[in-house]
Amino acid sequence: MKNHNSDKSNNKRDNNAEKVTTYQVWDRPSRFFHWVNVLLVLSLVFVGLIMLFRKDLGIDALEAKIKLKELHVIIGYLFAANLLVRIIWGFIGNRYAKFSHNIPNIRAIKQYRTALKDGQNPQYVGHNPLGKLAVATIMLTLTLIMATGLFRAGTDIYYPPFGSAITQYIAADGVDATLIKPYDETGVDKSKLAEMKPVKSIAGKVHLYSVYFLMLLIGLHVAAVIQAERRHQPGIISAMFSGKKRIKGTVENED
């Protein structure tokens, strides 16, 4: 005897599996941060490369060196402002923008990778478990780059927020700290300047290698997004423009 209830249940599951649902995921501030951050990071890397290889490019003048650093710092301020707004938005934004929703979970990552190996294709409205790990790592790296960059802006060309404190520290007795100029030891206490050099050097190395690490992360992130777009969850790239995801079938519980 044919089981009509069983057939109806199977048909219902099949219909749910084929159903395409549109979800509003990424809000405007999150999308704005993402694309502005891409533009600013690329700009900083471009100027940074010129600074690193300026001698090979025939840029030897001290004035040109300072101007390049000033340009790098000005773009860096925009980068820092954009990042700070995103950090604030990580606490007050919508569900998918909040950091609390994007905390990496090792167990969830293992389950997700196992599901993919088994030929399953779990769907997520927000980031999948590997995506959460990537985003958290990138955000921490960006924050480290920002902090060390602002410190070097203060020690190199005496720009805010640390420049005033640095010049006051290295100024010789009786010298007006505001008169101290970048790469000019006039009015500088050389012993205090020497004390600053190791700290300045460490901050510079951390800044530089953090940028290298960020470039690696971005490359891996882009490759993973393209792979996911092609094989696992079509539409995740367009969602970063529209904010909307169209998902076929059921979605995983992301709580």
Residue pairs with C-beta under 8 A, 6 or more apart in sequence:
16 249
16 250
17 248
17 249
17 250
18 248
18 249
19 248
19 249
20 246
20 247
20 248
21 246
21 247
21 251
22 244
22 245
22 246
23 125
23 244
23 245
23 246
23 247
23 251
24 243
24 244
25 96
25 125
25 126
25 239
25 243
25 244
25 245
26 34
26 96
26 97
26 239
26 240
26 243
27 93
27 94
27 96
27 97
27 243
28 243
29 85
29 86
29 89
29 93
29 97
30 86
30 89
30 93
30 94
30 96
30 97
31 240
31 241
31 243
33 82
33 83
33 85
33 86
33 89
34 240
35 240
36 82
37 79
37 82
37 83
37 86
37 142
40 75
40 78
40 79
40 82
41 79
41 214
41 218
43 75
44 72
44 75
44 76
44 79
44 211
45 211
45 215
47 68
47 71
47 72
47 75
48 72
48 211
50 57
50 59
50 68
51 65
51 68
51 69
51 72
54 60
54 64
54 65
54 68
59 65
59 68
62 183
65 183
66 157
66 182
66 183
69 153
69 156
69 157
69 182
70 157
70 159
73 149
73 153
73 157
73 159
76 146
76 149
76 150
76 153
79 146
79 149
80 146
80 149
80 150
83 142
83 143
83 146
86 139
87 139
87 143
89 97
90 97
90 98
90 99
91 98
91 99
95 101
95 126
96 102
96 125
96 126
96 127
101 126
101 254
102 126
102 127
102 132
102 135
102 136
103 132
103 136
104 129
104 132
104 133
104 136
105 129
105 132
108 129
109 129
109 130
109 133
111 129
112 122
112 128
112 129
112 130
113 130
115 121
115 122
116 122
116 232
121 232
121 233
122 128
122 252
123 233
123 247
123 248
123 249
123 250
123 251
123 252
124 131
124 233
124 251
124 252
124 254
125 245
125 247
125 251
125 254
126 132
126 254
127 134
127 135
128 228
128 232
128 233
130 224
131 224
131 228
134 217
134 220
134 221
134 224
137 217
138 214
138 217
138 218
138 221
141 210
141 213
141 214
141 217
142 214
144 206
144 210
145 207
145 210
145 211
145 214
148 203
148 204
148 206
148 207
148 210
149 207
150 161
150 162
151 162
151 203
152 200
152 203
152 204
152 207
153 159
153 160
153 162
153 163
154 160
154 161
154 162
154 163
154 165
154 166
155 162
155 166
155 196
155 199
155 200
155 203
156 182
156 200
157 163
157 182
158 164
158 166
158 167
158 180
158 182
164 177
166 196
167 177
167 178
167 180
168 177
169 192
169 196
170 180
170 188
170 189
170 192
170 193
170 196
171 177
171 180
171 187
171 188
171 189
172 187
172 188
172 189
173 189
175 187
175 188
176 187
179 187
180 186
180 187
180 188
185 193
225 236
225 237
226 237
228 236
229 235
229 236
229 237
233 245
233 247
235 245
235 246
235 247
236 245
239 245
